[in-house]
């Protein structure tokens, strides 16, 4: 499952991707986290299975969510991505995929 992780400039999404990758490996779940800036995210959406976006994106969230919906990609907002542990990130990812009828 390819998970697009979006933050403002792309730096914090790299840390989130690392935590998600470790948790997925520990549980034996095939996940490929892809960190991205908000500006680059629309180009990466077509290849994503799930999009996780940081709540700190504020006004950009609605635009990103609409782009994800247009691409039929499940979208979830991370309330506090900087503090979320890997298991929480993986649970959010799997829940978004399941809600959209996608499997890992």
FENTA-V522963 format. One record per pair of residues at least 4 apart in sequence whose ideal C-beta (glycine too) atoms are under 6 Angstrom apart, sorted by the first residue. I is the first residue (numbers start at 1). J is the second residue. D is the distance in whole Angstrom. If there is no record, write none. Layout:
I:J:D, I:J:D
This chain:
1:31:5, 1:49:5, 1:104:5, 2:32:5, 2:48:5, 2:49:5, 3:31:6, 3:33:5, 3:50:5, 3:93:5, 4:34:5, 4:36:6, 4:44:5, 4:48:4, 4:51:5, 5:13:4, 5:16:5, 5:17:5, 5:33:6, 5:35:5, 5:52:5, 6:36:5, 6:38:6, 6:41:5, 6:53:4, 7:12:4, 7:13:4, 7:54:5, 8:38:6, 9:37:5, 10:35:6, 10:36:6, 10:37:4, 13:35:4, 14:35:4, 16:81:5, 17:33:4, 17:35:4, 19:86:4, 19:89:6, 20:33:5, 20:86:6, 20:89:4, 21:33:5, 22:86:5, 23:86:3, 23:87:5, 23:90:4, 24:29:4, 24:31:4, 24:90:6, 29:104:5, 36:40:5, 36:41:5, 36:44:5, 38:57:6, 38:60:5, 42:67:5, 45:67:6, 45:71:5, 45:73:6, 46:71:6, 48:73:5, 49:102:6, 50:74:5, 50:93:5, 50:96:5, 50:97:5, 51:68:5, 51:73:6, 51:75:5, 52:76:5, 52:78:6, 53:57:6, 53:64:6, 53:77:6, 54:78:5, 54:81:4, 55:77:5, 55:79:5, 57:61:5, 60:64:6, 61:65:6, 65:75:5, 68:73:5, 68:75:4, 74:96:4, 74:97:6, 74:100:4, 76:92:5, 76:96:4, 78:84:6, 84:88:5, 84:89:5, 97:102:4
